[in-house]
């Protein structure tokens, strides 16, 4: 890549939002915390580990980095993760506090207090043990968003059996590959799941995935939709048979701080999926800390809701482990935001009095597309913190989120992190930071990042695009790729040498020293020697009043090397005037960024290809833009989207 300066988008509104003094007064994230972390990195994390978690045996060393890049945190310490997330809250007298308000897509509800959760997790742990699961065995979990997903994860943690959660939307092939890689002994699934008002089967995918040679001995099946299922005597067992009848008393054994907690496969890019390995003490410390400080969680008074699926790392860290370690009361919702109507999420916020909402930019842009009048029908005044994760949030969507959902007052935390980092790394602190729409801003206390140029030199010039790296080990960092230590070193610790964790994201500083994340490095384009970021052009397109969502890719071009190709979804109400619309949008990008960024081609589409966690799969759009056969679509939320786009393409030329 060249180090050409990318022009900043000249957004009409360059507004900052200073923290509200009343909010700052009660905030968990304080200036003292920032100071403490800067003064003593390891001492700071030791303090977080000791004050936020309950250890069965204290640790005697904070960090062992002698085998870098393989870290060991809180060496010698012992704890049980499930005990930290459940039992200790009951022991502290909070058994009656609601842990989970479950809302099914069809409107069925279930309330689980911490005491209920303790009983359910103990039963599930006893049942898994009776099926032969012991410490160290791997368990695959392929479930919809129902309480049993969290209960299963915690039951595994209780036994010290690492889980591998696979999205309920993934195909049997994807499931099979993940089961094989982790050599899972048991799979936990359900008969089916409710999506968009219909029951969709899940168990057949498991049946296909475990047919033939397999490591799987038992399949534990939750009844959810009551659909008929094929039954394999001797292998399949019903949850309601073995879990419901199990004892609700279970003695949990502490595990070593470095005992594996879970494997989670990263999706999206090409090649064999990577089984990202996380362990116990460091991971739990960082997710508890960030959930308290970044989301500003006050467990006695807040009602927290993270809209992610548990099959995504966000569901692991910010539905299950972080909030439950902190004793939070949270909402868990099974379905889609528009079932049975487009106000469903806001109805849930109103119903439970949600105070903290954590979601993804793609969801925010979708709600923007549906129009302001939908959220306006509900009382959203309980919301006091809003969070964003998964992609850069463009300033337009940020401002909409704050105004329409946050009542023009709730701070937004734009949180940058990855499956590999385990927990939040770069984010504003809601009581402390002067908020800058569109930027994730600064590493949180305890985390250090830099932006490097092609030669690996620190880049401090504002607006120059470089590579984001992390410069110090952190407690929730991945401990490796399951079964492939070389790939771990090669992927993350070789691009700029062993000192720097290479995140794979493009980034730049602005004049105030805020970090702007610019998308995956593979998605950065080079047009006539100018480096352009997909995120910036997309942001410029979305700042046009007719555009709801945009995806930009670089397609090979004979004259310019690469050319900008854009795919856009228009907002509800915006008319598609064919060439006129396209011209207007091209000119808009030229005006916002510069003529060099003007898309060669703009396609108006109805949908964009996204993973289940809402990330646009640009490589598939690149295939379309370069007239190639479309690649692997198994991790798409809806694989028919690509057919729609291809048909649209041939029709429009
Ligand atoms: C948590 C999660 C990681 C990649 C990451 C980056 C993108 C996530 C972001 C963001 C800009 C943010 N990403 N949060 N980009 N601003 N606030 O998403 O994990 O699924 O592993 O994806 O997502 O590109 O490298 P994961």
Boltz pocket constraint, residues with backbone or C-beta under 6 A from the ligand:
constraints:
  - pocket:
      binder: B
      contacts: [[A, 266], [A, 313], [A, 314], [A, 388], [A, 389], [A, 390], [A, 391], [A, 392], [A, 393], [A, 414], [A, 415], [A, 416], [A, 417], [A, 418], [A, 419], [A, 420], [A, 426], [A, 440], [A, 503], [A, 504], [A, 505], [A, 517], [A, 518], [A, 519], [A, 520], [A, 613]]
      max_distance: 6.0
